[in-house]
Amino acid sequence: MADEIVLYTNPMSRGRIARWMLEETGVPYRTEIVPFGPSMKTAEYRATNPLGKVPAIVHNGVVVTECAAICAYLADAFPAAGLAPPLDKRADYYRWMFFAAGPLEQTLVNRALGVEVPKEKRGMVGYGSYETMLDALEAAVTAHPFVAGDRFSAADVYVGSHIGWGLRFGSIEARPAFQDYLAKMTARPAWQRANALDDEAMAAMQAAG
């Protein structure tokens, strides 16, 4: 079907973000599990994502990669789901979604790699320091019930996913504000459906060897 949505993902990847976002939209989609390794580097798959990574979605023949872009795209493509604020109220929506795509992710990746930015060089990185980034993130999740205001949005899918992984793997300090915010995210039926689907897919992959 021309309007079919195909999700290319792996349950042990950021593809979980895209899955959750799709479940929030409530629209049907087809899942293609792409194993890590050679399968992601084939010419066929790299025609979808030249970087040879997941997730990616294809909708109406259009390819979208990068999780923040997928979240923003799906929110606009399916406005009935109410996952993006009105245009004149999107400042925090864009601000915090792309904060998570930039300073937040850069901080956590550098920290995981053992990259320590010298104090005199902090102006060269978008996040300054780990502590500065965490303080900004805490301000984002406590200023309103959700990061873009009083209603849940696609920005919460993206920010909430990063906080969830960070708390799970210890890369984000377990501040009460982050734990309270994550509890709201994981209580959502769409998060629970997406998590169950990915856990099922992961179990099937492991059973297959």
ABEGO torsion letter per residue (X at the ends): XAABBBBBBBAABAAAAAAAAAAAAGBBBBBBBBBBEAAAABAAAAAABAAGBOBBBBBGGBBBBEAAAAAAAAAAABAAAGABBBAAAAAAAAAAAAAAABAAAAAAAAAAAGBBBBAAAAAABAAGBAAAAAAAAAAAAAABABAAEABBBAAAAAAAAAAAAAAAAGABBBBAAAAAAAAAAAABAAAAAAAAAAAAAAAAAAAAX
